[in-house]
């Protein structure tokens, strides 16, 4: 009986842990990964699918880029935000 109760407790704990677990992928923050977006950010050209995929990949890094004075003017431009929104990746609130 004691073993059955222990097994139930362990199973319950595993279910709770798995329900709370989020699968996340490690992202390497590298602003050069956004280079496919340069033409869309500096003109009225629509973003390419490669640009959109790179913005989605780098989204966890955007706040970090905004804190860097050398990158902020590029990443925080109205066109950059427009491109991100067009790609379905609105900027996070930092």
C-alpha positions as MATLAB code, in Angstrom:
seq = 'XXXXXXXXXXXXXXXXXXXXXXXXXXXXXXXXXXXXXXXXXXXXXXXXXXXXXXXXXXXXXXXXXXXXXXXXXXXXXXXXXXXXXXXXXXXXXX';
ca = [
       0.000    0.000    0.000;
       2.845    2.364    0.864;
       4.486    1.741   -2.524;
       1.207    2.397   -4.349;
       0.799    5.750   -2.592;
       4.397    6.695   -3.425;
       3.872    5.775   -7.076;
       0.692    7.874   -7.241;
       2.498   10.819   -5.635;
       5.402   10.578   -8.095;
       3.055   10.287  -11.072;
       1.051   13.292   -9.885;
       4.243   15.317   -9.472;
       5.423   14.360  -12.969;
       2.092   15.366  -14.483;
       2.224   18.740  -12.726;
       5.806   19.367  -13.801;
       5.137   18.406  -17.399;
       2.060   20.610  -17.518;
       4.135   23.622  -16.420;
       7.153   22.890  -18.615;
       7.600   25.103  -21.637;
       9.760   23.951  -24.479;
      12.252   26.659  -25.310;
      15.083   26.685  -27.763;
      18.349   28.354  -26.989;
      18.736   31.476  -29.078;
      22.126   32.865  -29.936;
      21.724   36.623  -29.994;
      23.490   37.840  -33.079;
      22.258   41.070  -34.684;
      23.850   40.124  -38.005;
      21.138   37.469  -38.259;
      18.795   40.359  -39.085;
      20.773   41.302  -42.206;
      18.144   39.771  -44.543;
      15.827   42.517  -43.257;
      18.029   45.502  -44.131;
      16.395   46.216  -47.488;
      12.887   46.044  -45.997;
      13.913   48.270  -43.081;
      15.566   50.895  -45.241;
      13.010   51.056  -48.052;
       9.375   50.338  -48.715;
      10.112   46.778  -49.900;
       8.087   44.086  -48.139;
      10.068   41.755  -45.873;
      11.143   38.425  -47.322;
      10.212   35.126  -45.728;
      13.860   34.758  -44.654;
      13.682   38.174  -42.977;
      10.513   37.188  -41.115;
      11.996   33.903  -39.937;
      15.112   35.696  -38.674;
      13.039   38.277  -36.795;
      11.073   35.482  -35.157;
      14.311   33.690  -34.218;
      15.856   36.850  -32.786;
      12.730   38.144  -30.987;
      14.059   37.102  -27.534;
      17.104   39.284  -28.243;
      15.331   42.464  -29.351;
      15.329   44.081  -25.890;
      19.061   43.427  -25.649;
      19.581   45.035  -29.054;
      17.514   48.051  -28.025;
      19.824   48.626  -25.048;
      22.853   48.808  -27.327;
      23.258   52.409  -28.627;
      24.881   51.168  -31.849;
      21.996   48.820  -32.631;
      19.095   50.826  -31.227;
      18.914   53.266  -34.142;
      18.617   50.315  -36.530;
      16.299   48.084  -34.490;
      14.082   50.854  -33.109;
      13.376   52.613  -36.379;
       9.751   52.979  -37.505;
      10.482   50.801  -40.543;
      11.999   48.067  -38.368;
       8.888   47.980  -36.208;
       6.709   47.971  -39.337;
       8.666   45.046  -40.772;
       8.385   43.131  -37.494;
       4.631   43.753  -37.351;
       4.253   42.702  -40.994;
       6.058   39.470  -40.098;
       3.645   38.908  -37.212;
       6.331   39.516  -34.588;
       5.485   42.691  -32.684;
       8.233   44.134  -30.525;
       8.243   43.077  -26.902;
       7.759   45.693  -24.200;
      11.205   46.089  -22.717;
];
